[in-house]
Amino acid sequence: MSVPALLENWYNDPSIAKNLVVRRTLPARQAHYVPLPDELHPLVKEALARSGYSQLYAHQFQAYAQARAGKHLVVCTTTASGKTLCYNLPVLDEAFKQSSTCALFLFPTKALAQDQKEHLEGFIQAIQPHERSHAPTLAIYDGDTPQHHRKAIREHVRLLITNADMLHLGILPQHTLWARFFSNLRFVVIDEMHVYRGVFGSHVSNVIRRLKRVAKHYGSQPQFILTSATIANPAELAEWLIEHEVELIQQDASQRGAQTFLLYNPPFVNPELGIRRSALQESLRLAEDLLAYQLQSIIFVPSRHAVEMALTYLRQRMQEAQWLRAHFKGASPEVLIHGYRSGYLAQERRLIERRLRAGEIRVVIATNALELGIDIGQMSASLLVGYPGSIAATLQQAGRAGRTQADSLAVLIASASPLDQYLVRHPEYLFDTSAEHALIDPNNPLILLAHLQCAAFELPFDENEGYGNLSAGDLQEYLHHLQAQGWLHASNGRYFWMAEQYPAEGISLRSLPASPVLLQAQSPQGWETIGQVDYLSAYWMVHPKAIYLHQGQTYFVDALDLENHLARLHPVQSDYFTEAMQETQIQRLSEFERSKVTGATRHYGEIKVTTQWSGFRKVRFFTHEILGTEALDLPPVDLITTAYWLALEEATVEQLRLAGLWNNDPNDYGPNWPQQRQAARQRDGFRCRHCNAPESSRQHDVHHLIPFRAFSSYIQANALENLVTLCPACHQKAELAVRVRSGLSGLAYLLHHLAPLFILCDVQDLATHADPHAPLAEGRAVVVLYDRLPAGIGLARRLYAEHSRILEAARELIRYCACEDGCPSCSGPGGEGGMGSKQETLAILECLIDQSSSPKA
């Protein structure tokens, strides 16, 4: 069956067609070919011919010509456009012509490195066996390379495949062992350049500075070839990364079949509450049709947890659907449907990739781990569960389908997030706006100082030497600082490393501890490693008593040993999963800018964020009922970064109070409420726990610390530890604080999800905090948005500048949302602690927007 046949079925099915809010068809594209270059080495021509190449795409020819002319270049074309040959061809041609030529290939993931190694090996295997002795040696050198192979690789390799982490940790600090390689280094290939953004990109730019410095020491000046997915500033990012002028190649001459792009908004299940059907569940419904039409598909989901949830659900649905299994003659769902994400072991991922290419797996559910250019075969359809957070990521994920001349399909299934719902109302942002700008800041002081230590360890600094775009004079200030700290020693105009530490070991390129947490599960053979998670994710993914999902199997976490980077689990049959809960405290360190705005002051500065994972919820599968909560005892995590915060004026809060934004209506707190209320008052000695006032003419009130509506059971809500006795005056203040907190949380939720449209970042690059009595602002009510990466990369500064535009968009979205009192598409799922928050959030926004200058609704 075909994509057009499936689309005809969907367009004629009212239950699906009514949810297709946007349909766009990207027409098929004819290839533009040019002859093979005459200058190619004969063996390279032979290998091309045996591999099926009688001609090149025009952009591949252009890349070869520019590289041969000695230019640094960046190739920015669509997925499946043959970018691999853009760098392999000039590198291999030169390596055959000059027997000493060496090249360094940097790939962002080990999976991609393995995939590209197979491409290079396949090219060399296409040469006649008796001529292969002329071929350059190639090898992967990364954390998985056995120790007993490393010496031979250093001595003989000419085409070295690695990643930025290994270059940083294992190659540059030991450059004397690589003297032959660096002396002959002719090319550096940086694939998937768009990955190197934010803090990671800022680190990698400094690693490249160190690479160029070491290469110069050995007498070489390598030429750089970079590739990228579609971003708004490929040449700019390339020049930031390598600090050379580059030639940009972006005219895509490859062929492609027609692709239909659908924007699907799940239907309401409760319009008053603004609750739509789950995007994940809707994707599985569509995936059933893709299976029935025998279209190989990929489903992109936003998290590793979602991979396992979707895998469990879809396998179960297929197991129960006899008609669907009949299409595959009874083949097991475990064979046809697989997950793919980080945390799976390398051999497990390689097996999945091979089975995808062979067509044995019909549906793969993946995180963005498969967003990059790993060869996974000829996908017909790509389902995106929720907006991936950037236009570039959307194009990458959609482009994983349609890698042949056949028609293909991409479906973005909108989640309930404000950003997704805003895109449903404004699809021009998705289809008519250029892709995002990638930002890095290699001169971020914390990052720069860290890499200057590494560079000094590798080679002494000369007092007249610059570093990257830093002049010798600018560099001197940093070197003097490191000297004062005892890291460097100055002698005869040079700065030498003098500490005992090996600096690279203490510096992660992602500002995370270098060692992941290994997951070991009980099996009949003993303890077996089933995967790994990064160090910080372990706090919420594999905390003690967590339910961890892996390939559809549920595991119970018995223990988490953070010191030894180890979690112990055992398999269980569980009807629930777990969600960790966190508490955040923010301390202001310094303030760079501040200005008065309507109803508040806006600030930009440096903060310290302390996160404590305090407990977890047990949530039933499918129904998402909260079964209970338990406490956690884990060490806090600190982050120093930059932030934009909005502090409400006292007059604004008073205006909200006078508007009566708290609810004094009596509530039905369940049949045990009279007894629990009496027990709480008795426990507190019939005194207010806040001001200590005794009861007099009327009984004191009893207040829920966590709002009643946050619980699925009145027994949990009315537990004594959740109740506190308050006098009427203190109770009124507490209720106001809850309502204001609810409105602040709704505002933070809105701003967080809308910000990427205005400052061109990913949602996950930012975090938020709302506090009605924030120490950050001398006890005033505050909403904080901060860079989630240490020291920041400028997002908070741009938020400060875009303050008015983001507030206007937030007000428009919440005004026109169909819900009655807050929902996941506007102010959040039920507001703070389960309370409605639409009214409070909108009231705050009205107070913060200059009515005289804002456009009329």
FIDRENRO-275433 format. One line per field, with one value per residue (C-alpha): residue number from 1; x, z, y. Coordinates in steps of 0.5 Angstrom, whole numbers. Each point is the difference from the previous one (the first is absolute). Example, Ala and Ser with C-alpha at 12.3 -4.5 7.8 and 13.67 -1.06 7.14 Angstrom:
REM residues 2
segu: 1, 2
east: 25, 2
up: 16, -2
north: -9, 7
END
This chain:
REM residues 857
segu: 1, 2, 3, 4, 5, 6, 7, 8, 9, 10, 11, 12, 13, 14, 15, 16, 17, 18, 19, 20, 21, 22, 23, 24, 25, 26, 27, 28, 29, 30, 31, 32, 33, 34, 35, 36, 37, 38, 39, 40, 41, 42, 43, 44, 45, 46, 47, 48, 49, 50, 51, 52, 53, 54, 55, 56, 57, 58, 59, 60, 61, 62, 63, 64, 65, 66, 67, 68, 69, 70, 71, 72, 73, 74, 75, 76, 77, 78, 79, 80, 81, 82, 83, 84, 85, 86, 87, 88, 89, 90, 91, 92, 93, 94, 95, 96, 97, 98, 99, 100, 101, 102, 103, 104, 105, 106, 107, 108, 109, 110, 111, 112, 113, 114, 115, 116, 117, 118, 119, 120, 121, 122, 123, 124, 125, 126, 127, 128, 129, 130, 131, 132, 133, 134, 135, 136, 137, 138, 139, 140, 141, 142, 143, 144, 145, 146, 147, 148, 149, 150, 151, 152, 153, 154, 155, 156, 157, 158, 159, 160, 161, 162, 163, 164, 165, 166, 167, 168, 169, 170, 171, 172, 173, 174, 175, 176, 177, 178, 179, 180, 181, 182, 183, 184, 185, 186, 187, 188, 189, 190, 191, 192, 193, 194, 195, 196, 197, 198, 199, 200, 201, 202, 203, 204, 205, 206, 207, 208, 209, 210, 211, 212, 213, 214, 215, 216, 217, 218, 219, 220, 221, 222, 223, 224, 225, 226, 227, 228, 229, 230, 231, 232, 233, 234, 235, 236, 237, 238, 239, 240, 241, 242, 243, 244, 245, 246, 247, 248, 249, 250, 251, 252, 253, 254, 255, 256, 257, 258, 259, 260, 261, 262, 263, 264, 265, 266, 267, 268, 269, 270, 271, 272, 273, 274, 275, 276, 277, 278, 279, 280, 281, 282, 283, 284, 285, 286, 287, 288, 289, 290, 291, 292, 293, 294, 295, 296, 297, 298, 299, 300, 301, 302, 303, 304, 305, 306, 307, 308, 309, 310, 311, 312, 313, 314, 315, 316, 317, 318, 319, 320, 321, 322, 323, 324, 325, 326, 327, 328, 329, 330, 331, 332, 333, 334, 335, 336, 337, 338, 339, 340, 341, 342, 343, 344, 345, 346, 347, 348, 349, 350, 351, 352, 353, 354, 355, 356, 357, 358, 359, 360, 361, 362, 363, 364, 365, 366, 367, 368, 369, 370, 371, 372, 373, 374, 375, 376, 377, 378, 379, 380, 381, 382, 383, 384, 385, 386, 387, 388, 389, 390, 391, 392, 393, 394, 395, 396, 397, 398, 399, 400, 401, 402, 403, 404, 405, 406, 407, 408, 409, 410, 411, 412, 413, 414, 415, 416, 417, 418, 419, 420, 421, 422, 423, 424, 425, 426, 427, 428, 429, 430, 431, 432, 433, 434, 435, 436, 437, 438, 439, 440, 441, 442, 443, 444, 445, 446, 447, 448, 449, 450, 451, 452, 453, 454, 455, 456, 457, 458, 459, 460, 461, 462, 463, 464, 465, 466, 467, 468, 469, 470, 471, 472, 473, 474, 475, 476, 477, 478, 479, 480, 481, 482, 483, 484, 485, 486, 487, 488, 489, 490, 491, 492, 493, 494, 495, 496, 497, 498, 499, 500, 501, 502, 503, 504, 505, 506, 507, 508, 509, 510, 511, 512, 513, 514, 515, 516, 517, 518, 519, 520, 521, 522, 523, 524, 525, 526, 527, 528, 529, 530, 531, 532, 533, 534, 535, 536, 537, 538, 539, 540, 541, 542, 543, 544, 545, 546, 547, 548, 549, 550, 551, 552, 553, 554, 555, 556, 557, 558, 559, 560, 561, 562, 563, 564, 565, 566, 567, 568, 569, 570, 571, 572, 573, 574, 575, 576, 577, 578, 579, 580, 581, 582, 583, 584, 585, 586, 587, 588, 589, 590, 591, 592, 593, 594, 595, 596, 597, 598, 599, 600, 601, 602, 603, 604, 605, 606, 607, 608, 609, 610, 611, 612, 613, 614, 615, 616, 617, 618, 619, 620, 621, 622, 623, 624, 625, 626, 627, 628, 629, 630, 631, 632, 633, 634, 635, 636, 637, 638, 639, 640, 641, 642, 643, 644, 645, 646, 647, 648, 649, 650, 651, 652, 653, 654, 655, 656, 657, 658, 659, 660, 661, 662, 663, 664, 665, 666, 667, 668, 669, 670, 671, 672, 673, 674, 675, 676, 677, 678, 679, 680, 681, 682, 683, 684, 685, 686, 687, 688, 689, 690, 691, 692, 693, 694, 695, 696, 697, 698, 699, 700, 701, 702, 703, 704, 705, 706, 707, 708, 709, 710, 711, 712, 713, 714, 715, 716, 717, 718, 719, 720, 721, 722, 723, 724, 725, 726, 727, 728, 729, 730, 731, 732, 733, 734, 735, 736, 737, 738, 739, 740, 741, 742, 743, 744, 745, 746, 747, 748, 749, 750, 751, 752, 753, 754, 755, 756, 757, 758, 759, 760, 761, 762, 763, 764, 765, 766, 767, 768, 769, 770, 771, 772, 773, 774, 775, 776, 777, 778, 779, 780, 781, 782, 783, 784, 785, 786, 787, 788, 789, 790, 791, 792, 793, 794, 795, 796, 797, 798, 799, 800, 801, 802, 803, 804, 805, 806, 807, 808, 809, 810, 811, 812, 813, 814, 815, 816, 817, 818, 819, 820, 821, 822, 823, 824, 825, 826, 827, 828, 829, 830, 831, 832, 833, 834, 835, 836, 837, 838, 839, 840, 841, 842, 843, 844, 845, 846, 847, 848, 849, 850, 851, 852, 853, 854, 855, 856, 857
east: 0, 2, 0, -5, -5, 1, -1, -6, -3, 2, -3, -7, 0, -4, 3, 7, -1, -3, 6, 5, 0, 6, 2, 6, 3, 7, 1, 5, 7, 4, 7, 5, 6, 7, 6, 5, 6, 6, 5, -2, 5, -1, -2, -5, -3, 0, -3, -6, -1, -1, -4, -5, 2, 1, -1, -1, -5, 2, 1, 4, 4, 1, 2, 6, 2, 0, 4, 5, 1, 2, -7, -3, -7, -7, -5, -7, -5, -6, 0, 2, 3, 7, 4, 4, 3, 1, 6, 2, 1, 6, 3, 0, 3, 5, 2, 1, 4, 5, 1, 2, -7, -4, -7, -4, -7, -4, -7, -5, -2, 3, -6, 2, 7, -1, -5, 5, 6, -4, -1, 7, 2, -5, 3, 7, -3, -2, 7, 3, 3, 7, 0, -3, 7, 0, -6, 1, -1, -6, -2, -5, 3, -5, -2, -2, 7, 4, 6, 4, -2, 2, 7, 0, -5, 4, 6, -4, -6, -1, -8, -2, -7, -2, -4, 1, 0, 6, 4, -1, 2, 4, 4, 2, 2, 5, 2, 7, -3, -3, 6, 0, -8, 0, 6, -4, -7, -3, -7, -5, -7, -5, -7, -7, 3, -7, 1, 5, -4, -1, 5, 2, 2, 4, 4, 1, 2, 6, 2, 1, 4, 4, 0, 3, 5, 3, 0, 4, 5, 1, 0, -7, -6, -6, -5, -7, -7, -6, -7, -7, -7, -4, 1, 0, 7, 4, 6, 0, 0, 5, 5, -2, 2, 7, 1, 2, -4, -4, -3, -8, -3, -7, -3, -3, 0, -2, -7, -5, -8, -6, -1, -6, 0, -6, -1, -5, -3, -3, -8, -2, -3, -2, 0, -2, 7, 3, 2, 2, 2, 7, 5, 3, -6, -2, 6, -1, -7, 3, 6, -5, -2, 7, 1, -6, 2, 7, 4, 6, 0, 4, -4, 4, -2, 3, 3, 3, -5, -5, 3, -1, -7, -2, 4, -4, -7, 1, 3, -6, -5, 3, -1, -7, -2, -1, -1, 7, 4, -3, 3, 7, -2, 0, 7, 1, 0, 6, 3, -3, 0, 6, 2, 7, 3, 6, 1, 0, 6, 4, 0, -8, 0, 4, -5, -6, 3, 2, -7, -3, 4, -2, -7, -1, -3, -6, 0, 5, -2, 6, 3, 4, 6, -3, -1, 8, 2, 0, -2, -6, -3, -6, -5, -7, -2, 2, -5, 3, -4, 0, 4, 8, 1, 3, -1, 7, -2, -7, 3, 6, -6, -5, 6, 2, -6, 0, 7, -2, -4, -6, -5, 1, -4, 1, -5, 1, -5, 0, 0, -4, 6, -1, 5, -3, -7, 3, 3, -7, -3, 6, 3, 4, 5, 2, -1, 2, 5, 8, 3, 3, 7, 5, 3, 7, 4, 7, 3, -5, 5, -1, 0, 6, 4, -1, 3, 6, 2, -1, 4, 6, 0, 1, 5, 3, -3, 5, -2, -1, -4, -8, -5, -6, -3, 4, 6, 6, -2, -7, 3, 5, -5, -3, 7, 2, -7, 2, 7, -3, -4, 7, -2, 6, 7, 3, 7, 4, -6, -4, -5, 0, -5, 3, -6, 0, -7, -2, -5, -4, -2, -4, -3, -7, -1, -8, 2, -2, 4, 3, -2, -7, -4, 0, -6, 1, -6, -1, 0, 1, 7, 1, 1, -1, 1, -6, 2, 2, -3, 4, 2, -5, -6, 1, -3, -7, 1, 3, -1, -1, -7, -1, -3, 5, -3, 5, -3, -7, 3, -1, 5, 0, 6, 3, 6, 3, 8, 1, 7, 2, -5, -4, -7, -3, -7, -4, -5, -8, -7, -2, -7, 3, 6, 4, 1, 5, -2, 5, 1, 4, 3, 3, 5, 2, 8, 0, -4, 2, -6, -7, -6, -7, -5, -8, -2, 7, 8, 3, 7, 6, 6, 4, -4, 2, -6, 0, -4, -3, -3, -5, -4, -4, -7, -3, -4, -4, 1, -6, -4, 5, -3, 5, 0, 5, 6, 6, 6, 7, 7, 5, 5, -1, 2, 3, 0, 3, -3, -3, -7, -6, -5, -6, -2, -7, -1, -4, -5, -1, -1, -5, -4, -1, -2, -5, -3, -1, 4, -1, -5, -4, -5, -1, 3, -2, 6, -3, -3, 6, 1, -4, 4, 7, -2, -1, 7, 4, -3, 1, 7, 2, -3, -6, 5, 2, 7, 2, -2, -1, -7, -5, -7, -5, -7, 1, 4, 6, 0, 4, 4, 3, 7, 0, -7, -5, -1, 7, -2, -4, -2, -3, 3, 7, -2, -3, 6, 2, 7, -3, -5, 2, -4, -1, -4, -4, 4, 6, -4, -2, 7, 2, -6, 2, 7, -2, -4, 5, 5, -5, 0, 8, 1, -5, 4, 6, -2, -3, 7, 4, -4, -1, 7, 4, -5, 3, 8, 1, 2, -3, -5, 5, 5, -4, -2, -5, -2, -6, 0, -5, 5, 7, 6, 3, -4, -1, -6, -4, -4, 5, 0, 7, 2, 8, 5, 0, 7, 6, 2, -6, 1, -4, -7, -2, 3, -4, -7, 2, 0, -7, -4, -5, -1, 0, -6, -4, 0, -1, -6, -3, 1, -4, -5, -2, 1, -7, 1, -4, 6, 6, 3, 6, -1, 1, 1, 2, -3, -5, 5, 4, -1, -6, -4, -3, 5, -3, -4, 6, 5, -4, -1, 8, 1, -5, 4, 6, -2, 0, -7, 1, 5, -2, -4, -8, -2
up: 0, -1, 4, -5, 1, 8, -1, -4, 6, 5, -4, 0, 7, 4, 6, -3, -5, 5, 4, -6, 1, -5, -7, -4, -5, -2, -8, -2, -2, -6, 1, -3, -2, -3, -3, 5, 1, -5, 6, 4, 1, -4, 6, 3, -7, 0, 7, -2, -6, 3, 6, -6, -1, -7, 2, 6, 2, -1, 7, 1, -6, 3, 7, -4, -4, 6, 4, -5, 0, 7, 3, 6, -1, 3, -4, 2, -4, 2, 3, -5, -4, -1, 5, 2, -7, 1, 5, -2, -7, 1, 6, -4, -6, 4, 4, -6, -4, 7, 4, 6, 0, 6, 2, 6, 0, 6, 1, 6, 1, 0, -4, -5, 0, -1, -6, -3, 1, -4, -6, 0, 0, -5, -5, 2, -1, -7, -3, -3, 6, -3, 0, 7, 3, -3, 5, 6, 7, 4, 7, 5, 6, 6, 7, -3, -3, 3, 4, -4, -7, 2, -1, -7, -2, 2, -4, -6, -1, -5, 0, 7, 2, 7, 4, 3, 7, -2, -3, 6, 5, -3, -6, 1, 7, -3, -7, 1, -1, -7, -3, -6, -1, 2, -5, -6, 2, -6, 1, 6, -1, 4, -1, 2, 2, 3, 6, 2, 3, 7, 6, -4, -6, 4, 3, -7, -3, 5, -1, -7, 2, 4, -6, -5, 5, 1, -8, -1, 5, -5, -6, -3, -1, -1, -5, 3, -3, 3, -1, 3, 0, -2, 5, -1, 1, -3, -2, 6, 5, -4, 0, 8, 1, -4, -1, -7, -6, -3, -7, 1, -5, 1, -7, 1, -7, 3, -2, 4, 0, 2, 7, 3, 7, 5, 6, 4, 7, 4, 2, 6, 5, 5, -3, 6, 3, -6, 0, -7, -1, 1, -6, 2, 0, -7, -3, 2, -3, -7, 1, 0, -7, -3, 3, -4, -6, 1, -1, 4, 5, 6, 6, 3, 7, 5, 6, 1, 5, -6, -4, 5, 1, -7, -2, 6, -3, -7, 1, 4, -5, -5, 4, 1, -7, -4, -6, 0, 2, -6, -5, 3, 0, 7, 1, 7, 2, 4, -7, -4, 5, 4, 4, -1, 5, 3, 6, -4, -1, -6, -3, 1, -4, -5, -1, 0, -6, -4, 1, -2, -6, -2, 1, 5, 5, -2, 5, 4, 6, 2, 3, -4, 0, -7, -2, -2, -7, 2, -6, 2, -6, -5, 5, -3, 6, 6, 6, 4, 7, 2, -3, 1, 3, -7, -7, -2, 5, -4, -7, 3, 3, -6, -5, 3, -5, -7, -2, -7, -6, 3, 4, 7, 6, 6, 6, 5, 6, 4, 8, 5, 1, -1, -6, -3, 0, -2, -6, -2, 0, -3, -5, -4, 6, -2, -8, -2, 6, -2, 5, 7, 1, 3, 6, 3, 5, 0, 4, 6, 5, 4, -6, -3, 7, 0, -7, 1, 6, -5, -6, 5, 2, -7, -2, 4, -2, -3, 3, -8, -1, -1, 0, -5, -1, 7, -1, 4, 4, 2, 1, 5, 5, 0, 0, 6, 4, -1, 2, 7, 1, 0, -7, -4, 1, -4, -2, -6, -3, 0, 4, 2, 4, 7, 3, 1, -3, -7, -1, -6, 5, 4, -6, -3, -7, 2, 7, 3, 4, -5, 2, -1, 5, -2, 1, 2, 1, 3, -5, 1, -2, 6, -1, -8, -2, -4, -2, 3, 1, 1, 7, 1, -3, 5, 5, -3, -4, 5, 7, 5, -1, -7, -5, -6, -7, -5, -7, 3, 6, 7, 5, 8, 2, 6, 1, -3, 2, -3, 3, -4, -6, 1, 0, 2, -3, 0, -5, 2, -2, 1, -1, 2, -2, 4, -1, 4, 4, 1, 4, -2, 3, -3, 2, -3, -1, -4, -4, -7, -2, 2, -2, 2, -4, 0, 7, 2, -1, -5, 2, -3, 4, 2, 5, 4, -1, 5, -2, 5, -2, 6, -2, -5, -2, -2, -7, -2, -8, -5, 5, 3, 7, 6, 4, 6, 1, 4, 2, -3, 4, -6, 1, -4, -6, -1, -7, -1, -6, -3, 1, -2, 6, 0, 7, 1, 4, 6, -3, -5, 5, 4, -6, -1, 7, 0, -7, 5, -3, 5, 1, 7, -3, 5, -3, 1, 3, 1, 5, 5, 0, 6, 4, -3, 1, 7, 1, -3, 4, 6, -2, -1, 7, -3, -2, -7, -2, -3, 5, 6, 1, 5, -3, 3, -2, -6, -2, -4, -7, -2, -7, -5, -1, -7, -3, 1, -8, -1, 3, -3, 7, 6, 5, -3, 0, 7, 3, 6, -3, -5, 5, 4, 4, -1, 3, -5, -2, -1, -4, -5, -1, -1, -5, -4, 0, -3, -6, -1, 0, -5, -5, 1, -2, -6, -2, 0, -3, -6, -1, 1, -6, -4, 0, -5, -5, 1, 2, -4, 5, 2, 6, 3, 0, 5, 7, 5, 7, 3, 7, 3, 6, -4, 4, -7, 0, 8, 1, -6, -5, -6, -6, -2, -7, 0, -5, 2, -1, 4, -1, -5, -7, -1, 0, 6, -3, -6, 4, 4, -7, -2, 6, -3, -6, 4, 5, -6, -3, 7, 1, -7, 1, 6, -2, -6, 4, 0, 7, 6, 6, -3, -4, -3, -6, 4, 7, 1, 3, 5, 2, 7, 4, -4, 1, -6, -2, -7, 4, 4, -6, -4, 5, 1, -7, 0, 5, -3, -7, -2, -2, -4, -4, -1, -6, 0, 1
north: 0, 7, 7, 3, -6, 1, 8, -1, -5, 5, 6, -4, -2, 5, -2, 2, 5, 5, 0, 2, 7, 1, -4, 2, -4, 1, -1, -6, 3, -2, -1, 4, -4, 2, -5, -3, 5, -2, 2, -6, -5, -7, -4, 5, 0, -8, 0, 5, -4, -7, 4, 2, 7, 2, 8, 4, 5, 7, 2, -6, 2, 7, -2, -4, 6, 5, -5, -2, 8, 0, 3, -1, -2, -1, -5, 2, -4, -5, -6, -6, 5, -4, 5, -6, 0, 7, -1, -7, 1, 6, -4, -7, 4, 3, -6, -4, 5, 2, -7, 4, 4, 0, 2, 1, -2, 3, -3, 2, -7, -7, -3, 5, -1, -8, 2, 4, -5, -5, 5, 1, -7, -2, 6, -4, -7, 3, 0, -6, -4, 0, 8, 0, 1, 7, 2, 4, -4, 2, -1, 2, 3, 1, -2, -7, -1, -6, 2, -5, 3, 7, 0, -3, 5, 6, -2, -2, 3, 5, 1, 1, 0, 2, 5, 7, -3, -5, 5, 5, -6, -5, 3, 7, -1, -6, 4, -2, -8, 3, 4, -4, 1, 8, 1, -2, 2, 3, 0, 0, -2, 3, -4, 2, 7, 2, -4, 4, 6, 3, -2, -7, 4, 6, -6, -3, 6, 1, -8, 2, 6, -5, -4, 5, 2, -7, -1, 7, -3, -6, 5, -2, 5, -5, 2, 0, -3, 0, -2, 2, -1, 6, 6, 7, 2, -6, 4, 4, -6, -3, 6, 1, -8, 0, 8, 0, 3, -6, -1, -2, -5, 0, -1, -8, -3, -7, -4, -1, -2, 4, 1, 1, 4, 0, 4, -5, 3, -5, 1, 2, -5, 6, 7, 3, -2, 1, -8, -3, -7, -2, 2, -7, -4, 4, -2, -7, 0, 3, -5, -6, 2, 1, -7, -2, 3, -3, 7, -1, 6, 4, 3, 5, 1, 6, -5, -6, -2, 2, -5, -6, 2, 1, -7, -3, 3, -2, -7, -1, 3, -4, -7, 2, 1, -6, 3, 4, -6, -3, 5, -3, -8, 0, 3, 2, 8, -1, -1, 5, 6, 2, 6, 4, 5, 2, -5, -6, -4, 1, -7, 0, 7, -3, -6, 5, 4, -6, -3, 7, 0, -7, 2, -5, 5, 4, 5, 3, 5, 4, 6, 5, -5, -2, 7, 0, -3, -7, -5, -3, -2, 3, 2, 2, 4, 4, 2, 6, -1, 8, 5, -2, 7, 3, 1, -3, -6, -1, 0, -5, -5, 1, -1, -7, -2, 0, -1, -3, 2, -3, 5, 0, 3, 4, 2, 5, -2, 6, -1, 4, 4, 8, 0, -6, 4, 6, -3, -3, 7, 3, -6, 6, -1, -7, 1, 7, 1, -1, -5, 2, 3, -4, 4, -2, 5, -3, 6, -2, 1, -6, -4, 4, -1, -7, -1, 4, -4, -6, 4, 2, -8, -2, 6, 6, 7, 5, 7, 2, -5, 1, -5, -1, 7, 3, 4, -1, 6, -3, -7, 3, 2, -7, -3, 5, -3, -7, 2, 3, -6, -5, -3, 3, 2, 6, -1, 4, 2, -6, -3, -7, -5, -2, -3, -8, 0, -3, 6, -3, -6, 5, 4, -3, 3, 0, 2, -6, -5, -5, -6, -3, -4, -7, -4, -7, -5, -7, -6, -7, 0, 6, 7, 3, 7, 2, 7, 7, 7, 6, 2, 6, -4, -6, 5, -1, -6, -5, 2, -5, -3, 3, -4, 0, -3, -3, -3, -1, -3, 3, 0, 2, 4, -3, 5, 6, 1, 6, 0, -6, 2, -7, -1, -7, -3, -6, -1, 0, 0, 7, 4, 6, 5, 5, 8, 3, 7, 5, 6, 6, 6, 6, 5, 7, 0, 7, 4, 3, 4, 2, 4, 2, -3, 1, -3, -3, 0, -4, -3, -3, -3, -6, -5, -6, -6, -5, -6, -6, -6, -1, -5, -4, -2, -6, 0, -5, -2, 2, 4, 4, 0, 2, -6, 3, 4, -2, 4, 0, 1, 3, 5, 7, 2, 7, 4, 7, 3, 7, 1, 5, 1, 5, 2, 3, 6, 0, 4, -5, -5, 4, 1, -7, -1, 5, -3, -6, -5, -5, -5, 0, -5, -6, -7, -7, -3, -7, -4, 0, 8, 1, -5, 2, 8, -1, -5, 6, 5, -4, -2, 8, 1, 4, 6, 3, -4, 7, 5, -4, 3, -4, -1, 4, 1, -4, -6, 1, -3, -6, 1, -5, 1, -3, 2, -6, 0, -2, -7, -6, -2, 4, -5, 3, 7, 0, -3, 3, 2, 4, 4, 6, 4, 8, 6, 3, 6, -5, -5, 6, 2, -8, 0, 6, -3, -6, 4, 5, -6, -4, 7, 0, -7, 1, 6, -4, -6, 5, 4, -7, -3, 6, 3, -4, 3, 7, -2, -6, -5, -7, 0, -5, 6, 4, -2, 4, 2, 3, 3, 4, 2, 0, 1, 2, 7, 1, -4, 3, -5, -2, -4, -3, -3, -2, -3, -8, 0, 3, 7, 1, 1, 7, -3, 4, 6, -1, -1, 6, 4, -4, 1, 4, -4, -7, 3, 2, -7, -3, 4, -1, -8, 0, 5, -5, -6, -4, -3, 3, 0, -1, -6, -3, 4, 7, 1, -7, -7, 3, 5, 0, -7, -1, 6, 4, 6, 3, 6, 1, 0, 4, 5, 1, 0, 6, 4, -1, 2, 8, 0, 7, -3, -7, -2, -1, -8
END
